Amino acid sequence: MPPLRRILLASVLLLVLSITVTYYIFEISRIVQLNGAIERQEAVLRERRENVRNYQDQVAFYKTREGIEHLAREQYNLVLPGERMILLRSPDAAPGASR
């Protein structure tokens, strides 16, 4: 082969090799980015599943008698017959503010 053909063949092979390697590196970096995105989304999914479990536990609790009593005491300040409610005043409260 004449030297010019060898140089041309080597140049073409080098060009094809550099294009292939560049494409391979680009795809590897894209795979790494996608794996990171998948891990982040899986973490969000785990957190949301945990929230759903917590909400299901709360719903199950508030369906029971104890849960209903707890809700009535906490949100509506209700007491059972025979119980006493004790009101505490803050020393910073203005007189007559709780009336």
Steps between C-alpha positions, in 0.01 A plus 500: 500500500626846424567715807216742417242220511636377834477850643146539365395158634657572840326841508161348418546224759612753760200720420258205530666391824484851650132536403422161655688577821336843529155350450578227756613757758188710435274197547680397821452848647134490400456163669657639818262799492200274445606272785525804729154615394361152562651489849354842584156397377519172692581697816197722438288190441622339826420820690152520350431135576603565861263798509218284364570237768492770768172637367351151487605445862341831599178414317491160669559665839231765452249232403530350849323624812828613653583696186165675499541588869851628435377717212211636709732588787772654283298702250174568676610509867230253599510297822323188615236527772664511842828644368621848579662735257774719641572826322842652547559867445822641380642774722545704182131480403293814533226488765166398355653379172369143542137600550 
